[in-house]
Amino acid sequence: MIDDRLKEDASTRLRKIAGQVEGLSRMIDEGRYCVDVLYQIRAVEAALHKVGALVLRNHMRTCVVGALGSDDPADAEAKIDELVRLYGDMRPK
């Protein structure tokens, strides 16, 4: 469950990212130098990565810790499987 503090932090970060993406669109429309555009793309990727890390930390602190501490081994295994699938899907292609 995402708590209020994380909601506020993630929402603020995502609004900034949205602004960065709008700026990227303008850069493309203006025909800006490719390397400048690529640097901005990297900045957006890094910002999204940070939001993902915040959400992952929250998930591990709440859902995963709760499942591992429960008396339901199937729930714990399901949470582990979720993370393995997530990181298996996130590998660079």
Summary of the structure (lengths in Angstrom):
residues: 93
radius of gyration: 17.8
end to end distance: 30.2
largest distance: 58.8
contacts: 211
relative contact order: 0.10
helix: 84%
strand: 0%
